[in-house]
Amino acid sequence: MHVLPDDFETNVKDQVHLLNQGKVLEALDLYFDDTGIMFENDNLFAQDKAESRKKQEPYIKSAKAIAGRIEDLIMIPEQQVCLFLNKSSFTDQEGQEIHINGLHWQQWKRNKIQEERYYHGSRMQELITKGLTRTPDKLKLWLEK
């Protein structure tokens, strides 16, 4: 069993390093809590790590290549919140390159991701306009309105 450092910033940076290497499932396995939940544009995507992996694995494993590109990492250690843009791309079996343009918001606790919210399209733009990239710790307040 891999023992994670007891340091939020180190773990977030290590996760981003794995994602930049195209090691998406490895990052999920190592840093997502077993009971963590995942949302896509505020809709429940997976209610735990096992379901999240099951849904993502076919896409990741079918890629011939993954070029990770995580940008604009913001960390708020006091709240154990981080935010980053995912500009990664992958090449499918037919050689077509697919580009990702998404925003990841993560709530960590005890060195693991407890909640991840992935935003794309108009919902991502709406949250950026509201100021999410300036104040990621305010997301929960906006969701309650």
C-alpha atoms as an extended CHARMM CRD file, in Angstrom:
* protein
*
       145  EXT
         1         1  MET       CA              0.0000000000        0.0000000000        0.0000000000  PROA      1               0.0000000000
         2         2  HSD       CA              1.3360000000        3.3970000000       -1.0040000000  PROA      2               0.0000000000
         3         3  VAL       CA              1.5320000000        5.8470000000        1.9170000000  PROA      3               0.0000000000
         4         4  LEU       CA              0.7740000000        9.4080000000        0.8620000000  PROA      4               0.0000000000
         5         5  PRO       CA              2.5710000000       12.3850000000        2.3700000000  PROA      5               0.0000000000
         6         6  ASP       CA              0.5360000000       14.2300000000        4.9770000000  PROA      6               0.0000000000
         7         7  ASP       CA              0.6940000000       17.4250000000        2.9450000000  PROA      7               0.0000000000
         8         8  PHE       CA             -2.1330000000       18.7760000000        0.7910000000  PROA      8               0.0000000000
         9         9  GLU       CA              0.0440000000       20.7630000000       -1.6030000000  PROA      9               0.0000000000
        10        10  THR       CA              2.4890000000       17.8970000000       -2.1900000000  PROA      10              0.0000000000
        11        11  ASN       CA             -0.3450000000       15.4780000000       -2.9460000000  PROA      11              0.0000000000
        12        12  VAL       CA             -2.1100000000       17.8920000000       -5.3040000000  PROA      12              0.0000000000
        13        13  LYS       CA              1.1290000000       18.5700000000       -7.1950000000  PROA      13              0.0000000000
        14        14  ASP       CA              1.8560000000       14.8330000000       -7.4050000000  PROA      14              0.0000000000
        15        15  GLN       CA             -1.6510000000       14.2130000000       -8.7650000000  PROA      15              0.0000000000
        16        16  VAL       CA             -1.1640000000       16.9360000000      -11.3870000000  PROA      16              0.0000000000
        17        17  HSD       CA              2.2170000000       15.4320000000      -12.3020000000  PROA      17              0.0000000000
        18        18  LEU       CA              0.5550000000       12.0570000000      -12.9550000000  PROA      18              0.0000000000
        19        19  LEU       CA             -2.1980000000       13.7060000000      -15.0120000000  PROA      19              0.0000000000
        20        20  ASN       CA              0.4040000000       15.5770000000      -17.0650000000  PROA      20              0.0000000000
        21        21  GLN       CA              2.0460000000       12.2270000000      -17.7860000000  PROA      21              0.0000000000
        22        22  GLY       CA             -1.2870000000       10.8970000000      -19.0660000000  PROA      22              0.0000000000
        23        23  LYS       CA             -1.6310000000        8.5700000000      -16.0560000000  PROA      23              0.0000000000
        24        24  VAL       CA             -5.2830000000        9.3360000000      -15.3730000000  PROA      24              0.0000000000
        25        25  LEU       CA             -6.2660000000        6.0100000000      -13.8040000000  PROA      25              0.0000000000
        26        26  GLU       CA             -3.1380000000        5.9490000000      -11.6620000000  PROA      26              0.0000000000
        27        27  ALA       CA             -3.9980000000        9.4160000000      -10.3160000000  PROA      27              0.0000000000
        28        28  LEU       CA             -7.5650000000        8.2990000000       -9.6400000000  PROA      28              0.0000000000
        29        29  ASP       CA             -6.4470000000        5.1370000000       -7.8510000000  PROA      29              0.0000000000
        30        30  LEU       CA             -3.9200000000        6.9510000000       -5.7010000000  PROA      30              0.0000000000
        31        31  TYR       CA             -5.6980000000       10.1850000000       -4.8160000000  PROA      31              0.0000000000
        32        32  PHE       CA             -9.4630000000        9.6360000000       -5.0490000000  PROA      32              0.0000000000
        33        33  ASP       CA            -11.0740000000        8.5080000000       -1.7950000000  PROA      33              0.0000000000
        34        34  ASP       CA            -12.9880000000        5.2020000000       -1.9240000000  PROA      34              0.0000000000
        35        35  THR       CA            -16.1720000000        7.0540000000       -0.8970000000  PROA      35              0.0000000000
        36        36  GLY       CA            -15.4510000000       10.2000000000       -2.9370000000  PROA      36              0.0000000000
        37        37  ILE       CA            -18.1420000000       11.5520000000       -5.2320000000  PROA      37              0.0000000000
        38        38  MET       CA            -17.7410000000       13.0060000000       -8.7040000000  PROA      38              0.0000000000
        39        39  PHE       CA            -19.9480000000       15.4280000000      -10.6010000000  PROA      39              0.0000000000
        40        40  GLU       CA            -20.0370000000       16.5420000000      -14.2310000000  PROA      40              0.0000000000
        41        41  ASN       CA            -21.5900000000       19.9890000000      -14.6880000000  PROA      41              0.0000000000
        42        42  ASP       CA            -23.2830000000       19.5580000000      -11.2680000000  PROA      42              0.0000000000
        43        43  ASN       CA            -24.8600000000       16.2080000000      -12.1960000000  PROA      43              0.0000000000
        44        44  LEU       CA            -23.7710000000       13.1530000000      -10.2310000000  PROA      44              0.0000000000
        45        45  PHE       CA            -21.3080000000       11.2000000000      -12.3680000000  PROA      45              0.0000000000
        46        46  ALA       CA            -20.1160000000        8.6360000000       -9.8200000000  PROA      46              0.0000000000
        47        47  GLN       CA            -20.9910000000        8.0010000000       -6.1960000000  PROA      47              0.0000000000
        48        48  ASP       CA            -17.6400000000        6.3930000000       -5.2880000000  PROA      48              0.0000000000
        49        49  LYS       CA            -14.1620000000        5.6620000000       -6.6460000000  PROA      49              0.0000000000
        50        50  ALA       CA            -15.1010000000        2.2420000000       -8.0340000000  PROA      50              0.0000000000
        51        51  GLU       CA            -17.9460000000        3.6580000000      -10.1170000000  PROA      51              0.0000000000
        52        52  SER       CA            -15.8010000000        6.5440000000      -11.3160000000  PROA      52              0.0000000000
        53        53  ARG       CA            -13.0530000000        4.1850000000      -12.4280000000  PROA      53              0.0000000000
        54        54  LYS       CA            -15.5360000000        1.8490000000      -14.1210000000  PROA      54              0.0000000000
        55        55  LYS       CA            -16.9590000000        4.7460000000      -16.1610000000  PROA      55              0.0000000000
        56        56  GLN       CA            -13.6000000000        6.2790000000      -17.1050000000  PROA      56              0.0000000000
        57        57  GLU       CA            -11.5170000000        3.1740000000      -17.6960000000  PROA      57              0.0000000000
        58        58  PRO       CA            -12.9150000000        2.2230000000      -21.1440000000  PROA      58              0.0000000000
        59        59  TYR       CA            -12.1140000000        5.6710000000      -22.5490000000  PROA      59              0.0000000000
        60        60  ILE       CA             -8.6630000000        5.8430000000      -21.0080000000  PROA      60              0.0000000000
        61        61  LYS       CA             -7.6800000000        2.3160000000      -22.0010000000  PROA      61              0.0000000000
        62        62  SER       CA             -8.9370000000        2.7760000000      -25.5720000000  PROA      62              0.0000000000
        63        63  ALA       CA             -6.6610000000        5.7730000000      -26.1180000000  PROA      63              0.0000000000
        64        64  LYS       CA             -3.5250000000        5.1120000000      -28.1330000000  PROA      64              0.0000000000
        65        65  ALA       CA             -1.8800000000        8.1010000000      -26.4750000000  PROA      65              0.0000000000
        66        66  ILE       CA             -2.7410000000       10.6760000000      -23.8140000000  PROA      66              0.0000000000
        67        67  ALA       CA             -1.0540000000       14.0630000000      -23.7190000000  PROA      67              0.0000000000
        68        68  GLY       CA             -1.7190000000       15.5250000000      -20.2990000000  PROA      68              0.0000000000
        69        69  ARG       CA             -1.8560000000       19.2950000000      -20.0120000000  PROA      69              0.0000000000
        70        70  ILE       CA             -3.0010000000       20.6550000000      -16.6690000000  PROA      70              0.0000000000
        71        71  GLU       CA             -2.8500000000       24.4320000000      -16.3680000000  PROA      71              0.0000000000
        72        72  ASP       CA             -3.5740000000       27.2360000000      -13.9250000000  PROA      72              0.0000000000
        73        73  LEU       CA             -3.4260000000       25.1990000000      -10.7270000000  PROA      73              0.0000000000
        74        74  ILE       CA             -4.8460000000       27.0480000000       -7.7420000000  PROA      74              0.0000000000
        75        75  MET       CA             -4.5690000000       25.6210000000       -4.2220000000  PROA      75              0.0000000000
        76        76  ILE       CA             -6.2050000000       26.8680000000       -1.0370000000  PROA      76              0.0000000000
        77        77  PRO       CA             -4.5460000000       24.7640000000        1.6760000000  PROA      77              0.0000000000
        78        78  GLU       CA             -6.6690000000       26.1740000000        4.5060000000  PROA      78              0.0000000000
        79        79  GLN       CA             -9.8420000000       24.8020000000        2.8800000000  PROA      79              0.0000000000
        80        80  GLN       CA             -8.1500000000       21.8200000000        1.1790000000  PROA      80              0.0000000000
        81        81  VAL       CA             -9.5510000000       22.9950000000       -2.1670000000  PROA      81              0.0000000000
        82        82  CYS       CA             -7.8170000000       23.0240000000       -5.5220000000  PROA      82              0.0000000000
        83        83  LEU       CA             -8.8380000000       24.0340000000       -9.0210000000  PROA      83              0.0000000000
        84        84  PHE       CA             -7.1900000000       23.5050000000      -12.3890000000  PROA      84              0.0000000000
        85        85  LEU       CA             -7.8700000000       23.6220000000      -16.1160000000  PROA      85              0.0000000000
        86        86  ASN       CA             -7.5930000000       20.3920000000      -18.0450000000  PROA      86              0.0000000000
        87        87  LYS       CA             -6.4100000000       21.0140000000      -21.6070000000  PROA      87              0.0000000000
        88        88  SER       CA             -5.2830000000       17.4220000000      -22.1880000000  PROA      88              0.0000000000
        89        89  SER       CA             -5.8160000000       15.5070000000      -25.3970000000  PROA      89              0.0000000000
        90        90  PHE       CA             -5.8840000000       11.8830000000      -26.3960000000  PROA      90              0.0000000000
        91        91  THR       CA             -5.5600000000        9.9790000000      -29.6140000000  PROA      91              0.0000000000
        92        92  ASP       CA             -8.1860000000        7.3210000000      -30.2670000000  PROA      92              0.0000000000
        93        93  GLN       CA             -7.6730000000        4.0210000000      -32.0760000000  PROA      93              0.0000000000
        94        94  GLU       CA             -8.4530000000        5.6230000000      -35.4410000000  PROA      94              0.0000000000
        95        95  GLY       CA             -5.7480000000        8.2370000000      -34.9040000000  PROA      95              0.0000000000
        96        96  GLN       CA             -8.1740000000       11.0880000000      -34.2440000000  PROA      96              0.0000000000
        97        97  GLU       CA             -7.0370000000       13.5850000000      -31.6100000000  PROA      97              0.0000000000
        98        98  ILE       CA             -9.6870000000       14.6150000000      -29.0840000000  PROA      98              0.0000000000
        99        99  HSD       CA             -9.1310000000       17.7470000000      -27.0100000000  PROA      99              0.0000000000
       100       100  ILE       CA            -10.4350000000       18.2580000000      -23.5060000000  PROA      100             0.0000000000
       101       101  ASN       CA            -11.3480000000       21.6930000000      -22.2220000000  PROA      101             0.0000000000
       102       102  GLY       CA            -12.5450000000       21.3890000000      -18.6650000000  PROA      102             0.0000000000
       103       103  LEU       CA            -12.2650000000       22.8300000000      -15.2070000000  PROA      103             0.0000000000
       104       104  HSD       CA            -11.7210000000       20.5600000000      -12.2050000000  PROA      104             0.0000000000
       105       105  TRP       CA            -12.6660000000       21.6330000000       -8.6820000000  PROA      105             0.0000000000
       106       106  GLN       CA            -11.5890000000       19.2840000000       -5.9110000000  PROA      106             0.0000000000
       107       107  GLN       CA            -12.3050000000       19.1300000000       -2.1930000000  PROA      107             0.0000000000
       108       108  TRP       CA             -9.6630000000       17.1180000000       -0.3450000000  PROA      108             0.0000000000
       109       109  LYS       CA             -9.7090000000       15.6190000000        3.1360000000  PROA      109             0.0000000000
       110       110  ARG       CA             -7.1490000000       13.3120000000        4.7770000000  PROA      110             0.0000000000
       111       111  ASN       CA             -4.9000000000       13.4160000000        1.6780000000  PROA      111             0.0000000000
       112       112  LYS       CA             -7.6310000000       12.1910000000       -0.6900000000  PROA      112             0.0000000000
       113       113  ILE       CA            -10.1700000000       13.7800000000       -3.0040000000  PROA      113             0.0000000000
       114       114  GLN       CA            -13.5580000000       13.6440000000       -1.3030000000  PROA      114             0.0000000000
       115       115  GLU       CA            -15.4530000000       15.4990000000       -4.0060000000  PROA      115             0.0000000000
       116       116  GLU       CA            -14.5700000000       16.4180000000       -7.5640000000  PROA      116             0.0000000000
       117       117  ARG       CA            -16.6220000000       18.6290000000       -9.8260000000  PROA      117             0.0000000000
       118       118  TYR       CA            -15.7570000000       18.7140000000      -13.5090000000  PROA      118             0.0000000000
       119       119  TYR       CA            -17.1270000000       21.5570000000      -15.6040000000  PROA      119             0.0000000000
       120       120  HSD       CA            -17.0960000000       22.0920000000      -19.3580000000  PROA      120             0.0000000000
       121       121  GLY       CA            -18.9370000000       24.0870000000      -22.0010000000  PROA      121             0.0000000000
       122       122  SER       CA            -21.2990000000       26.8830000000      -21.0400000000  PROA      122             0.0000000000
       123       123  ARG       CA            -21.4450000000       25.8310000000      -17.3610000000  PROA      123             0.0000000000
       124       124  MET       CA            -17.6580000000       26.1750000000      -17.1160000000  PROA      124             0.0000000000
       125       125  GLN       CA            -17.7840000000       29.5990000000      -18.7520000000  PROA      125             0.0000000000
       126       126  GLU       CA            -20.5770000000       30.6940000000      -16.4070000000  PROA      126             0.0000000000
       127       127  LEU       CA            -18.5520000000       29.7410000000      -13.3220000000  PROA      127             0.0000000000
       128       128  ILE       CA            -15.4000000000       31.3970000000      -14.6530000000  PROA      128             0.0000000000
       129       129  THR       CA            -17.4320000000       34.5740000000      -15.2770000000  PROA      129             0.0000000000
       130       130  LYS       CA            -18.7730000000       34.4010000000      -11.7000000000  PROA      130             0.0000000000
       131       131  GLY       CA            -15.1700000000       34.3010000000      -10.4770000000  PROA      131             0.0000000000
       132       132  LEU       CA            -14.5050000000       30.6450000000       -9.7230000000  PROA      132             0.0000000000
       133       133  THR       CA            -10.9090000000       30.8490000000      -10.9360000000  PROA      133             0.0000000000
       134       134  ARG       CA            -10.3020000000       33.7910000000       -8.5840000000  PROA      134             0.0000000000
       135       135  THR       CA            -12.1160000000       32.3380000000       -5.5630000000  PROA      135             0.0000000000
       136       136  PRO       CA            -12.4800000000       28.5390000000       -5.8370000000  PROA      136             0.0000000000
       137       137  ASP       CA            -13.4440000000       28.3470000000       -2.1680000000  PROA      137             0.0000000000
       138       138  LYS       CA            -16.7570000000       30.1170000000       -3.0130000000  PROA      138             0.0000000000
       139       139  LEU       CA            -18.1290000000       27.3620000000       -5.2850000000  PROA      139             0.0000000000
       140       140  LYS       CA            -20.3300000000       25.7700000000       -2.6240000000  PROA      140             0.0000000000
       141       141  LEU       CA            -21.9770000000       29.1260000000       -1.8970000000  PROA      141             0.0000000000
       142       142  TRP       CA            -22.8680000000       29.5680000000       -5.5770000000  PROA      142             0.0000000000
       143       143  LEU       CA            -24.2620000000       26.0300000000       -5.7890000000  PROA      143             0.0000000000
       144       144  GLU       CA            -26.5690000000       26.6490000000       -2.8200000000  PROA      144             0.0000000000
       145       145  LYS       CA            -28.2410000000       29.6470000000       -4.5080000000  PROA      145             0.0000000000
